[in-house]
Amino acid sequence: QQRRPRRLSPLSFPPFNKGGERKGGQAPGPPLLMVGFNRRFAPQVQKMKQLLDTVKEPKSFILTVNAGAIAPDHWTQDPAAGGGRIVGEGCHFIDLLRYLAGHQVVAVQATRMKGGGGAVTDDKVSFTLSFADGSFGTVHYLANGHRSFPKERIEVFCGGRVLQLDNFRKLTGYGWPGFRRMSLWRQDKGQQACVRAFVTAVEQGGPAPIPIEDLIEVARVTLEVAEQGNRS
């Protein structure tokens, strides 16, 4: 089920400072804000993070999304109502790469497919994120494929090794000592683990499962990707 995003422009962000507290004395202490970026909680992504954190050198990420077509008159395609598909769904993949890279995004480059005759093109976008440690990740978000092809595939190249996650079912390692594969009977994109982490934080008074700095960064990068794509 698609949900309408709460914020569609940089001007609508709440006034948080770097420490995560509201300015002006409003609601002191770090706010417990949660966004459903569930993929970072998926078991195979957790395994990828564990492995990648052992490699102290830049990484390259390739993330292919076979997004599927949505009718041009659907509200998700309306920039005013849904923000477009990059804002509505592409943000999940920006968060995923931000989580796996473990460093801030320092540059964005985006381009979209050119179309004619009123064709929707902002759901056929390729963008590259550059990270502070020298890593980079490219996302191919494409709505012009076939539904028989897997929806999401992630490949990571680093230190003479490769990880490939195929549609959140099969994770394969190449060149990783002690790790070859991790397969699941059912696809698990981390939805339940995401909810459990938030409930635990509420019940036990712990920190937010996703740091608020990450949430704001991902939101700003998402809007920049969408804006660059619209200009290309």
C-alpha positions in Angstrom: 0.0 0.0 0.0 1.4 3.4 -1.0 1.2 6.2 1.5 1.3 9.9 0.8 4.6 11.5 2.0 4.3 14.0 4.8 7.0 16.4 3.4 7.6 17.3 -0.2 10.0 20.3 -0.1 13.1 21.4 1.9 11.2 24.3 3.4 8.9 21.9 5.2 11.6 20.2 7.3 11.2 20.7 11.1 13.8 22.9 12.8 16.1 20.3 14.3 19.7 21.2 15.2 22.7 18.9 14.9 22.1 17.3 18.3 18.6 16.2 17.3 16.8 18.6 19.6 14.2 21.1 18.5 15.2 24.7 18.5 13.6 27.3 20.7 13.2 24.9 23.7 10.4 22.9 22.1 10.2 19.2 23.3 13.7 19.0 24.8 15.7 15.9 24.3 16.2 13.9 21.1 12.8 13.3 19.4 11.8 9.7 18.7 11.1 10.1 15.1 10.8 7.0 12.9 10.5 6.6 9.1 9.8 3.2 7.7 13.1 2.6 5.9 12.7 -1.1 6.5 15.4 -2.5 4.1 18.2 -1.6 6.5 16.6 -4.0 9.0 16.4 -6.9 6.6 18.4 -9.9 7.9 20.5 -10.2 4.7 21.3 -6.4 4.7 22.3 -6.8 8.3 24.8 -9.5 7.2 26.0 -7.3 4.4 26.6 -4.5 6.8 28.5 -6.8 9.2 30.8 -8.0 6.3 31.3 -4.5 4.8 32.3 -2.9 8.0 35.4 -5.2 8.1 36.7 -3.7 4.9 38.3 -0.3 5.6 38.4 1.1 2.0 35.9 2.7 -0.4 33.1 0.6 -1.9 31.1 0.7 -5.0 27.4 -0.2 -5.0 25.0 -1.0 -7.9 21.4 -1.1 -7.0 18.9 -2.1 -9.8 15.2 -1.5 -9.1 12.6 -3.1 -11.5 10.0 -0.7 -10.2 7.1 -1.6 -12.5 4.8 0.8 -14.3 2.2 2.9 -12.6 -0.5 4.8 -14.5 0.4 8.4 -15.3 -2.8 9.7 -13.5 -2.0 7.8 -10.3 -1.5 10.2 -7.3 2.1 8.9 -6.8 3.0 10.4 -10.2 1.5 13.8 -9.2 4.4 16.1 -7.9 2.0 18.0 -5.6 0.2 15.0 -4.1 2.8 12.2 -4.1 6.0 13.9 -5.0 6.7 11.5 -7.8 8.2 8.0 -7.5 11.7 9.0 -6.5 10.3 11.0 -3.5 7.7 8.3 -2.7 9.8 5.1 -3.1 13.3 6.0 -4.3 14.1 7.4 -0.8 14.2 3.8 0.5 17.1 2.9 -1.8 19.0 6.1 -0.9 18.6 5.2 2.8 19.8 1.6 2.0 23.0 2.8 0.4 23.6 5.4 3.1 23.3 2.7 5.7 25.6 0.2 3.9 28.2 2.9 3.1 28.2 4.2 6.7 29.3 7.7 5.5 27.5 11.0 4.6 26.5 11.7 1.0 28.7 14.5 -0.3 27.5 14.7 -4.0 24.6 13.7 -6.1 24.3 13.2 -9.9 21.0 12.2 -11.4 19.5 11.8 -14.9 16.2 10.6 -16.2 15.1 9.0 -19.5 13.9 11.5 -22.1 10.4 10.9 -23.3 7.8 12.4 -25.7 4.1 12.6 -26.1 3.4 13.1 -22.4 5.2 9.9 -21.3 6.1 9.6 -17.6 9.9 9.7 -17.4 10.6 10.5 -13.7 10.1 6.8 -12.9 13.0 5.9 -15.2 16.0 7.5 -13.4 19.6 6.7 -12.8 21.5 8.5 -10.0 24.9 8.2 -8.3 25.6 9.1 -4.7 29.2 9.9 -3.7 30.1 9.3 0.0 32.6 11.1 2.3 35.0 8.1 2.4 35.3 7.9 -1.4 32.6 5.2 -1.9 29.9 5.7 -4.5 26.6 4.0 -5.3 24.5 4.0 -8.4 20.8 3.3 -8.4 18.9 2.4 -11.6 15.2 3.0 -10.8 13.3 1.8 -13.8 9.6 1.4 -14.5 10.0 0.2 -18.1 11.0 -3.4 -17.4 9.1 -6.7 -17.2 7.5 -8.0 -14.0 9.2 -11.5 -14.4 12.5 -9.9 -13.7 13.5 -9.6 -9.9 12.4 -6.3 -8.4 15.6 -5.4 -6.5 19.2 -6.4 -6.9 22.2 -5.0 -5.0 25.8 -5.6 -5.8 28.8 -4.4 -3.8 32.4 -4.4 -4.9 35.2 -3.8 -2.4 38.7 -5.0 -1.5 38.7 -7.7 -4.1 35.4 -9.1 -2.9 31.8 -8.9 -4.1 28.4 -9.2 -2.4 25.2 -9.8 -4.4 21.7 -9.6 -2.9 19.1 -10.9 -5.2 15.5 -9.7 -4.4 16.0 -10.2 -0.6 16.0 -13.9 -1.1 19.6 -14.9 -1.8 22.8 -13.2 -0.6 26.0 -14.5 -2.3 29.5 -13.6 -1.3 32.5 -13.9 -3.7 36.0 -13.8 -2.1 34.7 -13.4 1.5 36.6 -15.8 3.9 34.0 -17.9 5.8 31.0 -16.6 3.9 29.5 -17.9 0.7 25.8 -17.5 0.8 22.7 -16.7 2.9 19.4 -17.8 1.5 15.8 -17.4 2.9 12.7 -19.5 2.2 10.7 -16.3 2.1 11.6 -12.8 1.0 12.3 -10.6 4.0 12.7 -6.8 3.4 12.8 -6.0 7.1 9.3 -4.7 7.7 8.7 -6.7 10.9 12.2 -6.0 12.3 11.7 -2.3 11.6 8.5 -2.2 13.6 10.0 -4.2 16.4 12.9 -1.9 16.7 10.6 1.1 17.0 8.3 -0.5 19.5 11.3 -1.5 21.6 12.6 2.1 21.5 9.3 3.4 22.7 8.8 0.8 25.4 12.4 0.9 26.8 13.1 4.6 26.2 16.1 3.8 23.9 17.4 5.9 21.0 15.6 6.0 17.7 16.3 3.0 15.5 17.5 5.3 12.7 19.4 8.4 13.8 17.5 11.6 13.1 20.5 13.0 11.3 20.3 10.1 8.8 16.6 10.7 8.3 17.1 14.4 7.5 20.1 13.7 5.3 18.2 11.0 3.3 15.2 13.3 2.9 17.4 16.2 1.6 19.3 13.9 -0.8 16.1 12.4 -2.1 14.7 15.8 -2.9 18.0 16.8 -4.6 17.9 13.6 -6.7 14.3 14.3 -7.8 15.1 17.9 -8.6 18.2 17.0 -10.7 16.2 14.3 -12.5 13.5 16.9 -13.4 16.1 19.3 -14.7 18.0 16.7 -16.8 
